Every structure is written in structure tokens, then in C-alpha cells.
């Protein structure tokens, strides 16, 4: 959750975020893949993916 808030929401630079979290590049890849997997699953569960489906015109 910290990585998500720091990097994805806070837009911290990659190098600074990785250093702050104390992650190796390999650890970063593992964590970021897990975030993408969980976010993608949540978007699918809430019927928000694909975006064209969510942002279609109401008229």
C-alpha cells in the first residue's frame, strides 16, 4: 500500500521511491506486478474495465 500511495498516487520519482522503500529492482518489479494484478482485478469486479465501457456516452 505504501508503494502504491508513494509512487502511483504521490507521483514520487522511481529512484527516490525505491530507495525510500529499501527495495531492489527485482523487489520493485514483484511489488509493482502485484499492485497491477490487484488493481486490474478490482477494476474488472467493478465493471470499470475496459475504460471504453466505463466512459461511454449516456445519450
mmCIF file of the N, C-alpha and C atoms, coordinates in Angstrom:
data_MODEL
# 
_entry.id   MODEL 
# 
loop_
_atom_site.group_PDB 
_atom_site.id 
_atom_site.type_symbol 
_atom_site.label_atom_id 
_atom_site.label_alt_id 
_atom_site.label_comp_id 
_atom_site.label_asym_id 
_atom_site.label_entity_id 
_atom_site.label_seq_id 
_atom_site.pdbx_PDB_ins_code 
_atom_site.Cartn_x 
_atom_site.Cartn_y 
_atom_site.Cartn_z 
_atom_site.occupancy 
_atom_site.B_iso_or_equiv 
_atom_site.pdbx_formal_charge 
_atom_site.auth_seq_id 
_atom_site.auth_comp_id 
_atom_site.auth_asym_id 
_atom_site.auth_atom_id 
_atom_site.pdbx_PDB_model_num 
ATOM 1   N N  . UNK A 1 1  ? 0.826   -1.190 0.000   1.00 0.00 ? 1  UNK A N  1 
ATOM 2   C CA . UNK A 1 1  ? 0.000   0.000  0.000   1.00 0.00 ? 1  UNK A CA 1 
ATOM 3   C C  . UNK A 1 1  ? 0.873   1.258  0.000   1.00 0.00 ? 1  UNK A C  1 
ATOM 4   N N  . UNK A 1 2  ? 1.983   1.197  0.707   1.00 0.00 ? 2  UNK A N  1 
ATOM 5   C CA . UNK A 1 2  ? 2.877   2.355  0.755   1.00 0.00 ? 2  UNK A CA 1 
ATOM 6   C C  . UNK A 1 2  ? 3.430   2.656  -0.632  1.00 0.00 ? 2  UNK A C  1 
ATOM 7   N N  . UNK A 1 3  ? 3.829   1.613  -1.343  1.00 0.00 ? 3  UNK A N  1 
ATOM 8   C CA . UNK A 1 3  ? 4.366   1.815  -2.690  1.00 0.00 ? 3  UNK A CA 1 
ATOM 9   C C  . UNK A 1 3  ? 3.304   2.426  -3.595  1.00 0.00 ? 3  UNK A C  1 
ATOM 10  N N  . UNK A 1 4  ? 2.089   1.937  -3.503  1.00 0.00 ? 4  UNK A N  1 
ATOM 11  C CA . UNK A 1 4  ? 1.008   2.458  -4.332  1.00 0.00 ? 4  UNK A CA 1 
ATOM 12  C C  . UNK A 1 4  ? 0.785   3.941  -4.047  1.00 0.00 ? 4  UNK A C  1 
ATOM 13  N N  . UNK A 1 5  ? 0.704   4.294  -2.784  1.00 0.00 ? 5  UNK A N  1 
ATOM 14  C CA . UNK A 1 5  ? 0.469   5.700  -2.419  1.00 0.00 ? 5  UNK A CA 1 
ATOM 15  C C  . UNK A 1 5  ? 1.648   6.595  -2.786  1.00 0.00 ? 5  UNK A C  1 
ATOM 16  N N  . UNK A 1 6  ? 2.842   6.107  -2.559  1.00 0.00 ? 6  UNK A N  1 
ATOM 17  C CA . UNK A 1 6  ? 4.038   6.905  -2.805  1.00 0.00 ? 6  UNK A CA 1 
ATOM 18  C C  . UNK A 1 6  ? 4.304   7.099  -4.293  1.00 0.00 ? 6  UNK A C  1 
ATOM 19  N N  . UNK A 1 7  ? 4.299   6.016  -5.044  1.00 0.00 ? 7  UNK A N  1 
ATOM 20  C CA . UNK A 1 7  ? 4.697   6.068  -6.448  1.00 0.00 ? 7  UNK A CA 1 
ATOM 21  C C  . UNK A 1 7  ? 3.535   6.367  -7.388  1.00 0.00 ? 7  UNK A C  1 
ATOM 22  N N  . UNK A 1 8  ? 2.447   5.629  -7.270  1.00 0.00 ? 8  UNK A N  1 
ATOM 23  C CA . UNK A 1 8  ? 1.339   5.775  -8.210  1.00 0.00 ? 8  UNK A CA 1 
ATOM 24  C C  . UNK A 1 8  ? 0.458   6.984  -7.901  1.00 0.00 ? 8  UNK A C  1 
ATOM 25  N N  . UNK A 1 9  ? 0.144   7.197  -6.634  1.00 0.00 ? 9  UNK A N  1 
ATOM 26  C CA . UNK A 1 9  ? -0.701  8.342  -6.289  1.00 0.00 ? 9  UNK A CA 1 
ATOM 27  C C  . UNK A 1 9  ? 0.110   9.601  -6.025  1.00 0.00 ? 9  UNK A C  1 
ATOM 28  N N  . UNK A 1 10 ? 1.247   9.449  -5.334  1.00 0.00 ? 10 UNK A N  1 
ATOM 29  C CA . UNK A 1 10 ? 2.076   10.597 -4.990  1.00 0.00 ? 10 UNK A CA 1 
ATOM 30  C C  . UNK A 1 10 ? 3.005   11.050 -6.097  1.00 0.00 ? 10 UNK A C  1 
ATOM 31  N N  . UNK A 1 11 ? 3.147   10.217 -7.129  1.00 0.00 ? 11 UNK A N  1 
ATOM 32  C CA . UNK A 1 11 ? 3.995   10.514 -8.290  1.00 0.00 ? 11 UNK A CA 1 
ATOM 33  C C  . UNK A 1 11 ? 5.446   10.794 -7.911  1.00 0.00 ? 11 UNK A C  1 
ATOM 34  N N  . UNK A 1 12 ? 5.933   10.090 -6.887  1.00 0.00 ? 12 UNK A N  1 
ATOM 35  C CA . UNK A 1 12 ? 7.339   10.210 -6.498  1.00 0.00 ? 12 UNK A CA 1 
ATOM 36  C C  . UNK A 1 12 ? 8.203   9.590  -7.599  1.00 0.00 ? 12 UNK A C  1 
ATOM 37  N N  . UNK A 1 13 ? 9.373   10.166 -7.861  1.00 0.00 ? 13 UNK A N  1 
ATOM 38  C CA . UNK A 1 13 ? 10.265  9.573  -8.866  1.00 0.00 ? 13 UNK A CA 1 
ATOM 39  C C  . UNK A 1 13 ? 10.643  8.135  -8.485  1.00 0.00 ? 13 UNK A C  1 
ATOM 40  N N  . UNK A 1 14 ? 10.786  7.304  -9.493  1.00 0.00 ? 14 UNK A N  1 
ATOM 41  C CA . UNK A 1 14 ? 11.073  5.876  -9.301  1.00 0.00 ? 14 UNK A CA 1 
ATOM 42  C C  . UNK A 1 14 ? 12.259  5.646  -8.370  1.00 0.00 ? 14 UNK A C  1 
ATOM 43  N N  . UNK A 1 15 ? 13.400  6.279  -8.652  1.00 0.00 ? 15 UNK A N  1 
ATOM 44  C CA . UNK A 1 15 ? 14.609  6.055  -7.851  1.00 0.00 ? 15 UNK A CA 1 
ATOM 45  C C  . UNK A 1 15 ? 14.410  6.440  -6.389  1.00 0.00 ? 15 UNK A C  1 
ATOM 46  N N  . UNK A 1 16 ? 13.764  7.556  -6.151  1.00 0.00 ? 16 UNK A N  1 
ATOM 47  C CA . UNK A 1 16 ? 13.544  8.007  -4.771  1.00 0.00 ? 16 UNK A CA 1 
ATOM 48  C C  . UNK A 1 16 ? 12.558  7.099  -4.046  1.00 0.00 ? 16 UNK A C  1 
ATOM 49  N N  . UNK A 1 17 ? 11.515  6.692  -4.732  1.00 0.00 ? 17 UNK A N  1 
ATOM 50  C CA . UNK A 1 17 ? 10.525  5.800  -4.118  1.00 0.00 ? 17 UNK A CA 1 
ATOM 51  C C  . UNK A 1 17 ? 11.158  4.452  -3.784  1.00 0.00 ? 17 UNK A C  1 
ATOM 52  N N  . UNK A 1 18 ? 11.937  3.925  -4.706  1.00 0.00 ? 18 UNK A N  1 
ATOM 53  C CA . UNK A 1 18 ? 12.587  2.625  -4.489  1.00 0.00 ? 18 UNK A CA 1 
ATOM 54  C C  . UNK A 1 18 ? 13.571  2.697  -3.334  1.00 0.00 ? 18 UNK A C  1 
ATOM 55  N N  . UNK A 1 19 ? 14.344  3.776  -3.281  1.00 0.00 ? 19 UNK A N  1 
ATOM 56  C CA . UNK A 1 19 ? 15.302  3.961  -2.186  1.00 0.00 ? 19 UNK A CA 1 
ATOM 57  C C  . UNK A 1 19 ? 14.574  4.109  -0.847  1.00 0.00 ? 19 UNK A C  1 
ATOM 58  N N  . UNK A 1 20 ? 13.506  4.897  -0.824  1.00 0.00 ? 20 UNK A N  1 
ATOM 59  C CA . UNK A 1 20 ? 12.734  5.112  0.401   1.00 0.00 ? 20 UNK A CA 1 
ATOM 60  C C  . UNK A 1 20 ? 12.176  3.802  0.940   1.00 0.00 ? 20 UNK A C  1 
ATOM 61  N N  . UNK A 1 21 ? 11.704  2.945  0.048   1.00 0.00 ? 21 UNK A N  1 
ATOM 62  C CA . UNK A 1 21 ? 11.131  1.662  0.451   1.00 0.00 ? 21 UNK A CA 1 
ATOM 63  C C  . UNK A 1 21 ? 12.188  0.593  0.707   1.00 0.00 ? 21 UNK A C  1 
ATOM 64  N N  . UNK A 1 22 ? 13.427  0.860  0.296   1.00 0.00 ? 22 UNK A N  1 
ATOM 65  C CA . UNK A 1 22 ? 14.501  -0.102 0.504   1.00 0.00 ? 22 UNK A CA 1 
ATOM 66  C C  . UNK A 1 22 ? 14.384  -1.346 -0.358  1.00 0.00 ? 22 UNK A C  1 
ATOM 67  N N  . UNK A 1 23 ? 13.873  -1.172 -1.575  1.00 0.00 ? 23 UNK A N  1 
ATOM 68  C CA . UNK A 1 23 ? 13.654  -2.304 -2.476  1.00 0.00 ? 23 UNK A CA 1 
ATOM 69  C C  . UNK A 1 23 ? 14.740  -2.397 -3.541  1.00 0.00 ? 23 UNK A C  1 
ATOM 70  N N  . UNK A 1 24 ? 15.102  -3.632 -3.865  1.00 0.00 ? 24 UNK A N  1 
ATOM 71  C CA . UNK A 1 24 ? 15.961  -3.856 -5.026  1.00 0.00 ? 24 UNK A CA 1 
ATOM 72  C C  . UNK A 1 24 ? 15.098  -3.700 -6.271  1.00 0.00 ? 24 UNK A C  1 
ATOM 73  N N  . UNK A 1 25 ? 15.735  -3.670 -7.425  1.00 0.00 ? 25 UNK A N  1 
ATOM 74  C CA . UNK A 1 25 ? 14.957  -3.582 -8.664  1.00 0.00 ? 25 UNK A CA 1 
ATOM 75  C C  . UNK A 1 25 ? 14.055  -4.797 -8.817  1.00 0.00 ? 25 UNK A C  1 
ATOM 76  N N  . UNK A 1 26 ? 14.556  -5.965 -8.448  1.00 0.00 ? 26 UNK A N  1 
ATOM 77  C CA . UNK A 1 26 ? 13.760  -7.189 -8.532  1.00 0.00 ? 26 UNK A CA 1 
ATOM 78  C C  . UNK A 1 26 ? 12.557  -7.112 -7.586  1.00 0.00 ? 26 UNK A C  1 
ATOM 79  N N  . UNK A 1 27 ? 12.781  -6.642 -6.375  1.00 0.00 ? 27 UNK A N  1 
ATOM 80  C CA . UNK A 1 27 ? 11.681  -6.478 -5.414  1.00 0.00 ? 27 UNK A CA 1 
ATOM 81  C C  . UNK A 1 27 ? 10.643  -5.493 -5.914  1.00 0.00 ? 27 UNK A C  1 
ATOM 82  N N  . UNK A 1 28 ? 11.124  -4.413 -6.541  1.00 0.00 ? 28 UNK A N  1 
ATOM 83  C CA . UNK A 1 28 ? 10.202  -3.408 -7.094  1.00 0.00 ? 28 UNK A CA 1 
ATOM 84  C C  . UNK A 1 28 ? 9.304   -4.025 -8.158  1.00 0.00 ? 28 UNK A C  1 
ATOM 85  N N  . UNK A 1 29 ? 9.904   -4.801 -9.038  1.00 0.00 ? 29 UNK A N  1 
ATOM 86  C CA . UNK A 1 29 ? 9.138   -5.447 -10.112 1.00 0.00 ? 29 UNK A CA 1 
ATOM 87  C C  . UNK A 1 29 ? 8.077   -6.366 -9.513  1.00 0.00 ? 29 UNK A C  1 
ATOM 88  N N  . UNK A 1 30 ? 8.461   -7.151 -8.524  1.00 0.00 ? 30 UNK A N  1 
ATOM 89  C CA . UNK A 1 30 ? 7.493   -8.066 -7.895  1.00 0.00 ? 30 UNK A CA 1 
ATOM 90  C C  . UNK A 1 30 ? 6.337   -7.295 -7.274  1.00 0.00 ? 30 UNK A C  1 
ATOM 91  N N  . UNK A 1 31 ? 6.634   -6.247 -6.527  1.00 0.00 ? 31 UNK A N  1 
ATOM 92  C CA . UNK A 1 31 ? 5.587   -5.460 -5.875  1.00 0.00 ? 31 UNK A CA 1 
ATOM 93  C C  . UNK A 1 31 ? 4.702   -4.763 -6.898  1.00 0.00 ? 31 UNK A C  1 
ATOM 94  N N  . UNK A 1 32 ? 5.314   -4.163 -7.921  1.00 0.00 ? 32 UNK A N  1 
ATOM 95  C CA . UNK A 1 32 ? 4.517   -3.423 -8.906  1.00 0.00 ? 32 UNK A CA 1 
ATOM 96  C C  . UNK A 1 32 ? 3.603   -4.369 -9.702  1.00 0.00 ? 32 UNK A C  1 
ATOM 97  N N  . UNK A 1 33 ? 4.076   -5.567 -9.998  1.00 0.00 ? 33 UNK A N  1 
ATOM 98  C CA . UNK A 1 33 ? 3.231   -6.546 -10.694 1.00 0.00 ? 33 UNK A CA 1 
ATOM 99  C C  . UNK A 1 33 ? 2.046   -6.960 -9.818  1.00 0.00 ? 33 UNK A C  1 
ATOM 100 N N  . UNK A 1 34 ? 2.284   -7.095 -8.526  1.00 0.00 ? 34 UNK A N  1 
ATOM 101 C CA . UNK A 1 34 ? 1.202   -7.443 -7.606  1.00 0.00 ? 34 UNK A CA 1 
ATOM 102 C C  . UNK A 1 34 ? 0.175   -6.316 -7.535  1.00 0.00 ? 34 UNK A C  1 
ATOM 103 N N  . UNK A 1 35 ? 0.627   -5.071 -7.509  1.00 0.00 ? 35 UNK A N  1 
ATOM 104 C CA . UNK A 1 35 ? -0.290  -3.920 -7.499  1.00 0.00 ? 35 UNK A CA 1 
ATOM 105 C C  . UNK A 1 35 ? -1.123  -3.907 -8.772  1.00 0.00 ? 35 UNK A C  1 
ATOM 106 N N  . UNK A 1 36 ? -0.492  -4.081 -9.914  1.00 0.00 ? 36 UNK A N  1 
ATOM 107 C CA . UNK A 1 36 ? -1.220  -4.087 -11.181 1.00 0.00 ? 36 UNK A CA 1 
ATOM 108 C C  . UNK A 1 36 ? -2.249  -5.211 -11.237 1.00 0.00 ? 36 UNK A C  1 
ATOM 109 N N  . UNK A 1 37 ? -1.874  -6.383 -10.744 1.00 0.00 ? 37 UNK A N  1 
ATOM 110 C CA . UNK A 1 37 ? -2.786  -7.525 -10.748 1.00 0.00 ? 37 UNK A CA 1 
ATOM 111 C C  . UNK A 1 37 ? -4.007  -7.236 -9.874  1.00 0.00 ? 37 UNK A C  1 
ATOM 112 N N  . UNK A 1 38 ? -3.761  -6.723 -8.677  1.00 0.00 ? 38 UNK A N  1 
ATOM 113 C CA . UNK A 1 38 ? -4.874  -6.455 -7.760  1.00 0.00 ? 38 UNK A CA 1 
ATOM 114 C C  . UNK A 1 38 ? -5.755  -5.305 -8.254  1.00 0.00 ? 38 UNK A C  1 
ATOM 115 N N  . UNK A 1 39 ? -5.150  -4.253 -8.769  1.00 0.00 ? 39 UNK A N  1 
ATOM 116 C CA . UNK A 1 39 ? -5.944  -3.134 -9.295  1.00 0.00 ? 39 UNK A CA 1 
ATOM 117 C C  . UNK A 1 39 ? -6.765  -3.573 -10.500 1.00 0.00 ? 39 UNK A C  1 
ATOM 118 N N  . UNK A 1 40 ? -6.150  -4.339 -11.386 1.00 0.00 ? 40 UNK A N  1 
ATOM 119 C CA . UNK A 1 40 ? -6.873  -4.841 -12.554 1.00 0.00 ? 40 UNK A CA 1 
ATOM 120 C C  . UNK A 1 40 ? -8.050  -5.712 -12.159 1.00 0.00 ? 40 UNK A C  1 
ATOM 121 N N  . UNK A 1 41 ? -7.843  -6.565 -11.170 1.00 0.00 ? 41 UNK A N  1 
ATOM 122 C CA . UNK A 1 41 ? -8.929  -7.423 -10.689 1.00 0.00 ? 41 UNK A CA 1 
ATOM 123 C C  . UNK A 1 41 ? -10.067 -6.578 -10.116 1.00 0.00 ? 41 UNK A C  1 
ATOM 124 N N  . UNK A 1 42 ? -9.724  -5.545 -9.360  1.00 0.00 ? 42 UNK A N  1 
ATOM 125 C CA . UNK A 1 42 ? -10.746 -4.678 -8.770  1.00 0.00 ? 42 UNK A CA 1 
ATOM 126 C C  . UNK A 1 42 ? -11.508 -3.910 -9.843  1.00 0.00 ? 42 UNK A C  1 
ATOM 127 N N  . UNK A 1 43 ? -10.792 -3.421 -10.852 1.00 0.00 ? 43 UNK A N  1 
ATOM 128 C CA . UNK A 1 43 ? -11.465 -2.717 -11.950 1.00 0.00 ? 43 UNK A CA 1 
ATOM 129 C C  . UNK A 1 43 ? -12.432 -3.638 -12.687 1.00 0.00 ? 43 UNK A C  1 
ATOM 130 N N  . UNK A 1 44 ? -12.025 -4.875 -12.898 1.00 0.00 ? 44 UNK A N  1 
ATOM 131 C CA . UNK A 1 44 ? -12.914 -5.844 -13.545 1.00 0.00 ? 44 UNK A CA 1 
ATOM 132 C C  . UNK A 1 44 ? -14.133 -6.140 -12.671 1.00 0.00 ? 44 UNK A C  1 
ATOM 133 N N  . UNK A 1 45 ? -13.912 -6.308 -11.373 1.00 0.00 ? 45 UNK A N  1 
ATOM 134 C CA . UNK A 1 45 ? -15.024 -6.601 -10.456 1.00 0.00 ? 45 UNK A CA 1 
ATOM 135 C C  . UNK A 1 45 ? -16.036 -5.467 -10.402 1.00 0.00 ? 45 UNK A C  1 
ATOM 136 N N  . UNK A 1 46 ? -15.582 -4.239 -10.579 1.00 0.00 ? 46 UNK A N  1 
ATOM 137 C CA . UNK A 1 46 ? -16.473 -3.084 -10.521 1.00 0.00 ? 46 UNK A CA 1 
ATOM 138 C C  . UNK A 1 46 ? -16.979 -2.666 -11.905 1.00 0.00 ? 46 UNK A C  1 
ATOM 139 N N  . UNK A 1 47 ? -16.721 -3.488 -12.883 1.00 0.00 ? 47 UNK A N  1 
ATOM 140 C CA . UNK A 1 47 ? -17.146 -3.245 -14.274 1.00 0.00 ? 47 UNK A CA 1 
ATOM 141 C C  . UNK A 1 47 ? -16.623 -1.912 -14.814 1.00 0.00 ? 47 UNK A C  1 
ATOM 142 N N  . UNK A 1 48 ? -15.401 -1.566 -14.441 1.00 0.00 ? 48 UNK A N  1 
ATOM 143 C CA . UNK A 1 48 ? -14.782 -0.331 -14.907 1.00 0.00 ? 48 UNK A CA 1 
ATOM 144 C C  . UNK A 1 48 ? -13.743 -0.603 -15.993 1.00 0.00 ? 48 UNK A C  1 
ATOM 145 N N  . UNK A 1 49 ? -13.603 -1.837 -16.419 1.00 0.00 ? 49 UNK A N  1 
ATOM 146 C CA . UNK A 1 49 ? -12.629 -2.174 -17.435 1.00 0.00 ? 49 UNK A CA 1 
ATOM 147 C C  . UNK A 1 49 ? -13.326 -2.996 -18.496 1.00 0.00 ? 49 UNK A C  1 
ATOM 148 N N  . UNK A 1 50 ? -13.129 -2.754 -19.725 1.00 0.00 ? 50 UNK A N  1 
ATOM 149 C CA . UNK A 1 50 ? -12.219 -1.778 -20.327 1.00 0.00 ? 50 UNK A CA 1 
ATOM 150 C C  . UNK A 1 50 ? -12.762 -0.356 -20.195 1.00 0.00 ? 50 UNK A C  1 
ATOM 151 N N  . UNK A 1 51 ? -11.864 0.641  -20.183 1.00 0.00 ? 51 UNK A N  1 
ATOM 152 C CA . UNK A 1 51 ? -12.286 2.032  -19.982 1.00 0.00 ? 51 UNK A CA 1 
ATOM 153 C C  . UNK A 1 51 ? -13.349 2.508  -20.960 1.00 0.00 ? 51 UNK A C  1 
ATOM 154 N N  . UNK A 1 52 ? -13.304 2.044  -22.204 1.00 0.00 ? 52 UNK A N  1 
ATOM 155 C CA . UNK A 1 52 ? -14.306 2.497  -23.177 1.00 0.00 ? 52 UNK A CA 1 
ATOM 156 C C  . UNK A 1 52 ? -15.714 2.121  -22.720 1.00 0.00 ? 52 UNK A C  1 
ATOM 157 N N  . UNK A 1 53 ? -15.825 1.025  -21.981 1.00 0.00 ? 53 UNK A N  1 
ATOM 158 C CA . UNK A 1 53 ? -17.111 0.598  -21.451 1.00 0.00 ? 53 UNK A CA 1 
ATOM 159 C C  . UNK A 1 53 ? -17.575 1.552  -20.341 1.00 0.00 ? 53 UNK A C  1 
ATOM 160 N N  . UNK A 1 54 ? -16.662 1.999  -19.515 1.00 0.00 ? 54 UNK A N  1 
ATOM 161 C CA . UNK A 1 54 ? -16.987 2.861  -18.385 1.00 0.00 ? 54 UNK A CA 1 
ATOM 162 C C  . UNK A 1 54 ? -17.276 4.299  -18.818 1.00 0.00 ? 54 UNK A C  1 
ATOM 163 N N  . UNK A 1 55 ? -16.541 4.785  -19.820 1.00 0.00 ? 55 UNK A N  1 
ATOM 164 C CA . UNK A 1 55 ? -16.656 6.177  -20.247 1.00 0.00 ? 55 UNK A CA 1 
ATOM 165 C C  . UNK A 1 55 ? -17.537 6.378  -21.470 1.00 0.00 ? 55 UNK A C  1 
ATOM 166 N N  . UNK A 1 56 ? -18.431 5.481  -21.729 1.00 0.00 ? 56 UNK A N  1 
ATOM 167 C CA . UNK A 1 56 ? -19.298 5.647  -22.892 1.00 0.00 ? 56 UNK A CA 1 
ATOM 168 C C  . UNK A 1 56 ? -20.307 6.765  -22.639 1.00 0.00 ? 56 UNK A C  1 
ATOM 169 N N  . UNK A 1 57 ? -20.816 7.309  -23.727 1.00 0.00 ? 57 UNK A N  1 
ATOM 170 C CA . UNK A 1 57 ? -21.810 8.395  -23.631 1.00 0.00 ? 57 UNK A CA 1 
ATOM 171 C C  . UNK A 1 57 ? -23.130 7.862  -23.120 1.00 0.00 ? 57 UNK A C  1 
ATOM 172 N N  . UNK A 1 58 ? -23.795 8.673  -22.317 1.00 0.00 ? 58 UNK A N  1 
ATOM 173 C CA . UNK A 1 58 ? -25.083 8.268  -21.763 1.00 0.00 ? 58 UNK A CA 1 
ATOM 174 C C  . UNK A 1 58 ? -26.248 8.553  -22.693 1.00 0.00 ? 58 UNK A C  1 
ATOM 175 N N  . UNK A 1 59 ? -26.008 9.286  -23.764 1.00 0.00 ? 59 UNK A N  1 
ATOM 176 C CA . UNK A 1 59 ? -27.082 9.709  -24.627 1.00 0.00 ? 59 UNK A CA 1 
ATOM 177 C C  . UNK A 1 59 ? -27.246 8.896  -25.796 1.00 0.00 ? 59 UNK A C  1 
# 
